[in-house]
Amino acid sequence: MIDQCSEAEIHDLSVVVRPTLFDAIKRPEVLIAMVLANLMSPALWHFCDNIRHRLKAQNPHSENTETVMIRAIQRYVNKHLFHLAPLDLENIWGLLDLDEERRRVGPETVDYAVNSILRNFERRVTQGILTDRQRVVPLVEQGKFPEYEYSNIDVILAYGPHLGRKKHRPLGVTCCADEANLMAALACALGGVSFQNLVIFGAPVHYTPFIRKDGKSFWLNGKREWFDRARWASLTSGQDGLSSQDAFDLRSEVDRILTPLGFHCFPQRVCSISPVRSEEIFAELKAFFGIELSGIKDARRAGWTYIEPPVFGKDLTALDHISGHQEAERLVRSLAGDYPGSIFERALYAFRAIDVTCQEAYLHAALRGFKLRRAAKQIKSIDDAYDFVRRIDGEQSIFGNQARLALPDEVLLFGTGDIRERALLLFCLLRLAGSNAETAIPDLELIMTDIDSFVRTGSNIFSLTDLSTVEQIAGQQILRFGQSCTSRSTP
């Protein structure tokens, strides 16, 4: 199964498994894949149930209109999730080395994103709205940058038990892209918004969903602020009102538009949204904001090249009628089979389904982990690695079942992992530690089966169920990585 995937495929799919801010700039479709991953999660539908119950309790006799539903989604996300500032990320995921990211993602992508963010922060300084937790210039001068990770809802909620802050502890933590993906998924699942009509727009510094249903438009500017057309018009009207462009500039930027049927990246001058749909989106945004936003004007002047996406011209309305996570997963898997290489196939990796074609993508993504790589520096022997994994207290996956796979950095951050996730952690620790001559491990293998998971070093087989060496591997094989896997992708 693994050897069917090329190095390029492994890399591209690993980006969806664990996308960073820089990955999303180069591969913008990862955000839409994350929307689908959220729709496949039971946690998303639990959110829906909670929102419905709140609405019924507050307005037992009133009809839930589009405006009421969108407002309820924004309120629920704002109340229950904590938004991370850039400097909060150092203590969570760590710091990226910018030179290493330039080699991995490409210097044009990294430098464009960093410079775009720094320009935005300079503007916030002049406006007096930049907070201390947003001041990343000293880090950039050191060649570092906060590791923004874009996550599915299950990873977002895994933070909850570890958050002791505030009077009311949040359910989880997010950044703006997480909020955009989550609220877009909730709008589809709860508000009856057509999946294929979703729009997420923004820039490296900020992503937001633009939602349209039955002729009404809504803009959710992160989790703290929402607008329909009338609310936006009232903000920018009157003698003391800001111009529409100035009001928008205070809140966001737009240099890309993302949809399930393609994306438009202005700086790269490429568009995979059909020409007809592109003009529809531009018209919808102009009607909502009352102007053509400056970023779109600039894109028109520069022009672009159209590229046809894998799902060009397809009808995706089947996704508009799902009633739960199982139906969503069934449809996504079906569409993934129909359109290889599309966002539907990528969504299975964002969802962390273990039964994917290119399982090595998970290993590639795992080995990039800041926490894993730091931990591997402590490993001087095989016994060190065994002892390290034994000290992980929790025994449950953050996903709640063995059909999905958390990465080693998540196991280390949240202090829990099932036997498959612990096996991946152990294998990665030995793989990275073994890159040093003093601790070289010449024969290393990871085997996951339907009843256990094992790491083999030479003639020794370590069982993650028993946390000890065993005589033989038992069960039907689910996944197998050998010594040669990921040698081309080790950081």
C-alpha positions in Angstrom: 0.0 0.0 0.0 2.8 2.5 0.9 5.0 1.8 -2.1 2.2 2.9 -4.4 2.7 6.5 -3.2 5.4 8.7 -4.8 7.5 11.0 -2.7 5.5 14.0 -4.0 2.2 12.4 -3.1 3.5 11.5 0.4 4.6 15.1 1.0 1.3 16.7 -0.4 -0.9 14.4 1.7 1.2 14.9 4.9 0.5 18.6 4.6 -3.2 18.0 4.9 -2.6 15.7 7.9 -0.9 18.5 9.9 -1.2 21.8 8.0 0.7 24.9 9.3 0.1 28.5 8.3 2.7 28.1 5.6 1.3 24.9 4.2 -2.2 26.5 3.8 -0.6 29.4 1.8 1.0 26.9 -0.6 -1.9 24.4 -0.6 -5.0 26.4 0.0 -7.3 23.5 -0.5 -6.3 22.1 3.0 -8.8 24.5 4.7 -11.8 23.1 2.7 -10.5 19.6 3.4 -10.7 20.5 7.1 -14.3 21.6 6.8 -15.1 18.1 5.5 -13.1 16.5 8.3 -15.2 18.5 10.8 -18.4 17.3 9.1 -17.2 13.7 9.6 -16.6 14.1 13.3 -19.2 13.2 16.0 -18.0 16.2 17.9 -19.3 18.6 15.2 -22.8 17.1 15.4 -22.6 17.3 19.2 -22.0 21.0 18.8 -25.1 21.2 16.5 -27.2 19.5 19.1 -26.1 21.9 21.8 -26.8 24.9 19.6 -30.3 23.6 18.8 -31.1 23.0 22.4 -30.0 26.5 23.3 -32.2 28.0 20.6 -35.2 26.0 21.6 -34.8 27.0 25.3 -34.4 30.7 24.4 -37.1 30.9 21.7 -39.4 27.8 22.1 -42.1 29.2 19.9 -40.2 31.1 17.2 -38.9 30.0 13.9 -35.2 29.7 13.5 -34.4 31.9 10.5 -31.1 32.0 8.7 -30.0 35.0 10.7 -31.0 33.4 14.0 -29.0 30.3 13.2 -25.9 32.0 12.0 -25.9 34.3 15.0 -26.3 31.2 17.3 -23.3 29.5 15.6 -21.2 32.6 16.2 -22.2 33.0 19.8 -21.6 29.3 20.6 -18.1 29.3 19.1 -17.2 32.6 20.7 -18.4 31.6 24.1 -16.9 28.1 24.2 -13.5 28.4 22.4 -10.5 30.4 23.3 -8.6 32.2 20.5 -4.9 31.9 20.5 -2.6 34.9 20.0 0.7 34.3 18.1 2.9 34.2 21.2 0.6 31.7 22.9 1.7 29.1 20.4 5.3 28.9 21.6 4.2 27.1 24.7 1.8 24.8 22.8 3.3 23.6 19.5 6.6 25.4 19.7 8.5 27.5 17.1 9.3 26.9 13.5 12.8 27.5 12.1 12.2 29.8 9.2 15.2 28.6 7.2 14.0 25.0 7.6 10.5 26.0 6.5 11.9 27.7 3.5 13.6 24.5 2.5 10.4 22.5 3.2 7.7 24.7 1.7 9.7 27.1 -0.5 11.2 30.5 0.2 8.6 32.3 -1.8 5.8 30.9 0.2 7.4 31.5 3.6 8.7 35.0 2.9 5.4 36.1 1.3 3.4 34.9 4.4 5.8 36.4 7.0 6.1 39.7 5.2 2.3 39.9 4.7 1.8 39.3 8.5 4.4 41.8 9.5 2.9 44.5 7.3 -0.5 43.8 8.8 0.9 44.1 12.3 2.7 47.3 11.5 -0.7 48.7 10.4 -2.2 47.5 13.7 0.6 49.4 15.6 -0.4 52.6 13.8 -4.1 51.9 14.7 -3.1 51.2 18.3 -4.8 47.8 18.3 -1.7 45.4 18.4 -1.5 43.5 21.6 1.6 42.3 23.4 0.8 38.7 22.6 0.9 39.5 18.8 4.4 41.0 18.7 6.3 38.5 16.6 9.0 40.8 15.2 11.6 39.8 17.7 11.0 36.1 16.9 11.3 36.8 13.1 14.5 38.6 13.7 15.8 35.4 15.4 14.7 33.3 12.4 11.8 31.8 14.2 8.0 31.9 13.9 5.1 30.6 16.0 4.0 27.2 14.8 0.4 27.8 13.7 -1.3 24.5 13.3 -4.7 24.3 11.6 -6.7 21.5 13.3 -9.9 19.5 13.0 -12.5 19.9 15.8 -11.3 16.8 17.8 -7.8 18.3 18.2 -9.4 21.7 19.0 -11.4 20.1 21.8 -8.6 18.0 23.1 -7.2 21.2 24.7 -10.3 21.5 26.9 -9.2 19.4 29.9 -5.8 21.1 30.0 -7.2 24.7 30.1 -7.3 26.0 33.7 -7.7 29.6 32.8 -10.6 31.9 33.1 -13.8 31.6 35.3 -15.5 29.5 32.7 -13.0 27.0 31.2 -13.2 26.9 27.4 -14.0 23.7 25.5 -10.9 24.1 23.4 -8.7 26.6 21.6 -8.6 27.9 18.0 -6.9 30.3 15.6 -8.8 32.1 12.9 -8.5 29.4 10.3 -9.9 26.9 12.7 -12.8 29.2 13.5 -13.5 29.7 9.8 -13.5 26.0 9.1 -15.6 25.1 12.1 -18.2 27.8 11.5 -18.4 26.9 7.9 -19.0 23.2 8.8 -21.6 24.2 11.4 -23.4 26.4 8.8 -23.7 23.3 6.5 -24.7 20.9 9.3 -27.0 23.2 11.3 -28.0 26.0 9.0 -28.7 24.2 5.8 -26.1 26.1 3.8 -25.1 24.4 0.6 -21.6 23.0 0.9 -20.6 23.8 -2.7 -21.6 27.4 -2.2 -19.3 27.9 0.8 -16.7 30.6 0.6 -13.7 31.2 2.9 -11.6 34.2 2.1 -8.6 35.9 3.7 -4.9 36.2 3.7 -2.0 34.7 5.7 -3.0 36.9 8.7 -6.7 36.0 8.8 -9.3 33.7 7.3 -13.1 34.2 7.6 -16.2 32.4 6.2 -18.6 34.2 3.9 -22.0 32.4 4.0 -24.9 32.7 1.6 -28.3 31.1 1.9 -31.7 31.8 0.3 -30.5 35.2 -1.0 -29.1 36.3 2.4 -25.3 36.8 3.0 -23.4 36.6 6.3 -19.8 37.4 7.1 -18.3 35.8 10.3 -15.2 37.8 11.1 -13.6 35.2 13.4 -15.6 34.1 16.4 -16.2 37.5 18.0 -18.0 39.4 15.3 -20.7 38.7 12.7 -22.4 40.8 10.0 -25.4 40.5 7.7 -25.7 43.1 4.9 -27.8 45.4 7.1 -25.3 45.3 10.0 -22.4 46.0 7.8 -24.2 48.9 6.1 -25.1 50.5 9.5 -21.4 50.2 10.5 -20.3 52.2 7.5 -23.1 54.7 7.2 -23.7 58.1 8.9 -21.5 61.1 9.3 -19.0 59.4 11.6 -18.9 56.0 9.9 -15.8 54.6 8.3 -15.7 53.9 4.6 -16.4 50.3 3.8 -12.8 49.7 2.7 -11.4 51.2 5.9 -13.8 49.2 8.1 -12.8 46.1 6.3 -9.1 46.9 6.6 -9.5 47.2 10.3 -10.7 43.6 10.4 -9.2 41.6 7.6 -7.5 41.3 4.3 -8.3 39.3 1.1 -5.6 37.8 -1.2 -7.3 34.4 -1.7 -10.8 32.9 -2.1 -11.4 29.3 -1.2 -14.4 27.1 -2.2 -15.1 23.4 -2.5 -15.0 23.8 -6.3 -11.6 25.5 -6.5 -9.6 28.4 -5.1 -8.3 31.7 -6.3 -4.9 32.9 -5.0 -4.3 36.5 -6.1 -0.5 36.7 -5.4 0.2 33.5 -7.4 -2.3 34.7 -10.1 -3.9 31.3 -10.4 -7.6 30.4 -10.2 -9.3 27.0 -10.2 -12.8 28.4 -9.5 -14.8 28.4 -12.8 -14.9 31.9 -14.4 -18.7 32.0 -13.9 -18.5 31.1 -10.2 -15.6 33.6 -9.7 -17.7 36.4 -11.1 -20.6 35.3 -8.9 -18.4 35.4 -5.8 -17.0 38.8 -6.7 -20.5 40.2 -7.2 -21.7 38.7 -3.9 -18.9 40.3 -2.0 -19.4 43.6 -3.7 -23.1 43.6 -2.9 -22.4 42.7 0.7 -19.6 45.3 1.4 -20.9 47.9 -0.9 -17.6 48.2 -2.8 -15.2 46.0 -4.7 -12.6 45.3 -2.1 -9.1 46.6 -2.9 -7.6 43.1 -2.9 -10.0 42.0 -5.6 -9.4 45.2 -7.6 -5.7 44.4 -7.5 -6.3 40.9 -8.6 -8.4 42.0 -11.6 -5.6 44.4 -12.7 -2.9 41.7 -12.4 -5.0 39.0 -14.1 -4.7 35.3 -13.5 -4.4 31.9 -15.2 -7.3 29.4 -14.9 -6.6 25.8 -14.0 -9.3 23.1 -13.9 -9.8 21.4 -10.5 -10.4 17.7 -10.0 -14.1 18.2 -9.3 -14.8 20.7 -12.1 -18.5 21.1 -13.0 -19.6 18.4 -10.5 -22.8 18.5 -8.5 -22.0 18.2 -4.8 -25.5 18.8 -3.5 -25.6 15.3 -1.9 -23.5 16.9 0.9 -26.3 19.4 1.5 -28.6 16.7 3.0 -26.4 14.9 5.5 -27.9 14.3 9.0 -24.9 13.1 10.9 -21.2 12.2 11.0 -21.6 8.7 9.6 -23.5 9.8 6.5 -20.9 12.6 6.0 -18.1 10.1 6.2 -19.8 7.7 3.8 -20.4 10.5 1.2 -16.8 11.8 1.5 -15.4 8.4 1.1 -17.5 7.8 -2.0 -16.5 11.1 -3.5 -12.9 10.5 -2.7 -13.1 7.2 -4.7 -14.8 9.1 -7.6 -12.3 12.0 -7.6 -8.8 10.9 -6.6 -6.5 13.8 -5.7 -9.5 16.0 -4.8 -10.4 17.7 -1.5 -12.5 14.6 -0.7 -9.5 12.3 -0.7 -7.5 14.9 1.3 -10.3 15.2 3.8 -9.7 11.7 4.9 -6.2 12.6 5.9 -7.4 15.8 7.7 -9.9 13.5 9.5 -6.9 11.2 10.3 -8.6 8.0 9.0 -6.0 5.2 9.3 -7.3 3.2 6.3 -6.0 5.5 3.6 -4.0 4.7 0.6 -0.9 6.6 1.5 -0.4 5.8 5.2 3.2 7.0 5.0 1.8 10.6 4.9 1.1 10.2 8.7 4.7 9.3 9.3 6.0 12.2 7.2 3.8 14.6 9.2 4.7 13.0 12.5 8.4 13.4 12.0 8.0 17.2 11.6 6.7 17.6 15.1 8.6 20.1 17.3 7.8 18.3 20.5 8.8 14.9 19.1 12.1 16.2 17.8 12.9 17.8 21.1 12.0 14.6 23.0 14.1 12.5 20.6 17.2 14.4 21.7 16.8 12.8 25.1 16.8 9.3 23.7 20.2 7.6 24.1 19.1 4.0 23.9 16.2 1.8 23.0 15.4 1.4 26.7 15.2 5.2 27.0 12.5 5.2 24.3 10.6 2.4 25.9 10.6 4.2 29.3 9.6 7.5 27.7 6.5 6.0 26.2 5.6 4.1 29.4 5.4 7.5 31.1 2.5 8.7 28.9 -0.3 8.6 31.5 -3.4 8.6 29.3 -4.4 5.5 27.3 -7.2 6.8 25.1 -7.0 8.5 21.8 -8.2 12.1 21.5 -10.3 10.8 18.6 -12.1 8.2 20.8 -11.4 5.2 18.6 -8.6 3.3 16.8 -9.9 4.1 13.3 -8.2 7.5 13.5 -4.6 8.5 14.4 -3.3 11.3 16.5 0.3 12.3 15.9 3.2 12.1 18.4 3.2 15.8 19.1 -0.5 15.5 20.0 0.2 12.6 22.3 2.9 14.5 24.0 0.9 17.7 24.3 -2.3 16.1 25.6 -0.6 13.3 27.5 -2.7 10.5 26.1 -2.7 8.0 23.3 -4.0 4.6 22.4 -1.7 1.7 21.5 -1.4 2.6 17.9 -0.5 6.2 18.7 2.0 5.1 21.3 3.5 2.8 18.8 3.9 5.6 16.3 5.5 7.8 19.0 7.9 5.0 19.9 8.9 4.3 16.3 9.4 8.0 15.6 11.5 8.5 18.7 13.8 5.6 17.7 13.8 6.8 14.1 15.0 10.3 15.0 17.3 9.1 17.8 18.7 6.5 15.4 19.8 9.2 13.0 22.8 9.9 15.4 25.7 7.5 15.0 25.8 6.8 18.8 22.3 5.5 18.9 21.9 4.1 15.4 19.3 1.4 15.1 20.0 -0.6 11.9 16.8 -2.7 11.9 13.6 -0.9 12.9 9.9 -1.6 12.1 6.5 -0.5 13.1 3.6 -2.9 12.8 0.0 -2.1 13.7 -2.5 -5.0 13.7 -6.2 -5.3 14.6 -5.4 -6.4 18.2 -2.1 -4.8 19.1 0.7 -2.6 17.8 4.4 -3.4 17.8 7.8 -1.9 17.3 10.5 -4.3 16.3 14.2 -3.5 16.8 16.3 -6.4 15.4 15.1 -9.6 17.0 13.2 -7.8 19.8 9.5 -7.1 19.5 7.9 -4.5 21.8 4.1 -4.7 22.4 2.3 -1.5 23.1 -0.5 -3.5 24.9 1.9 -5.2 27.3 4.5 -2.4 27.3 7.1 -5.2 27.2 8.9 -7.4 24.7 6.9 -10.3 23.3 7.8 -13.4 21.3 5.8 -12.7 18.1 3.5 -10.3 16.3 -0.1 -11.2 16.6 -3.2 -10.1 14.6 -4.0 -9.0 11.1 -1.8 -6.2 9.8 -3.3 -2.7 9.5 -0.1 -0.7 8.9 3.6 -1.4 8.5 6.5 1.0 8.3 10.0 -0.3 7.8 13.4 1.3 8.3 13.5 2.7 4.7 10.2 4.6 5.2 10.6 8.3 5.6 14.4 8.3 5.2 13.8 10.8 2.4 11.6 12.9 4.6 13.3 13.0 7.9 13.8 16.7 9.0 
